[in-house]
Every structure is written in C-alpha cells, then in structure tokens.
Amino acid sequence: MSHIFSIAILLAGTSILASMNPLALFLFILAGAGVMCFVTDPYFWLLHRETGDEVKKIFTYYTLPQIVIGITTCILAVIIQVLFPISL
C-alpha cells in the first residue's frame, strides 16, 4: 500500500497528471485495476471451488475476458488522450 502513496507523491510533483485528459486518466486506472487484479483475485478461486470446474476452464471464461476488457480500456484511454489532449 505504501508503494501506491509513493507513486502518487512522485506523480503529484510532476506535470504529467496536469497534462492528461481526466477521462483518459480514469480509464488508465480502471484498465490497470482490471488487468492486475486477476493475479490475486479470490473470486477466481471461489469460482473454482464452488463450480468444481478445472482451473483451465475458469481461466478461459473468467480471467481472459477480464484481461481483454482491461487491454481494450487501455487502448480506448490512449485514443482519448491522443484525440483530446489537455493543453497546459
């Protein structure tokens, strides 16, 4: 948790956040949360335990779509940032 605050403090001292479209920034955060949470997602193991499905099937029908949605959201954020930049 302290890593997040360290990164936030570093970014706050730069002009990176000020030059970003707020919608693009929101989508970048959303995409990162969607892609990275599957690594330690307890819901994955809950699905595995409760449905009795194999790990491969849960990965295919739960984790892969989550990754695709995260990557698609990131691409959308890049497009928004390029098309609608915030000028300083």
N, C-alpha and C positions, 0 to 999 in steps of 0.2 A: 504494500500500500504506500509506503514511503517513496517508492520509485515514481509513482504517479505524481505525487506532490513535487518531487524534484524536477520532473519533466515540465510540470505546469509552471514552476518558478522560472525555469530556463526559458520557456516559450514566452512568458509574460514580459521578459526583459528585451524581447526582440520585436521587430515589426512584422513578423510572419503572420501572426493572428490578425493584426490590423489590416493586412492586405488581402485577407481571404474573404470570399463571399460567405456570409453566415450560414446559408443553406448548404453550401458545399462542405463547410467545416462540420456541420451537424451530420451530414451523410457520411463523411470520412469516419467520424467517431462511431456512428451506427454500424458501418461496414466492418470496422475493426473489432467491435464487440461481437458481431455476428460470426465472424470468421474465427476469432481466437477462443471463444467460449466453448467450442466443440471439443477442445483438447481435454478439458477437465469437467465437462458437463455431467452432473449427476443424473440428469434426466435420461441420458443415453443408457446408463446402467440400470435405471429404473425400468425403462422400456425393455431392456434385455431380460431383466429378472421377471417382470410381470407377464410379458408376452411369451417368453420361452423361445423366442426367435434366436437364430445364430447371430453372432457379432457382425458377420459379413452383411447379413440382410439389414440389420439395424443401421450399419454404416451406409449402405446403399440408399435406404429410404429415409434416413433422418439426417445423417451428417453431410452427405454430398449435396443435397438440396440447400442446406444451410450455408455451405461454402460457396455454392453458385450464387445464392442471393447476396452474400457478402461481397463477392467479387463484382457482381453486376452493380451493386450500390456504389462501390468504389469507382467504377467506370463512369457511372452517372455523375458522381461528385466531381470527377476530373472534367467532364464535359461542361458542367455548370460553372466550374471555376474558370475554364478557358473562355467560355462564351460570355459570361457575366462577371468579369473581374471587378474588384473594388479598387478604385484608384485612390492613392494617398494624396 
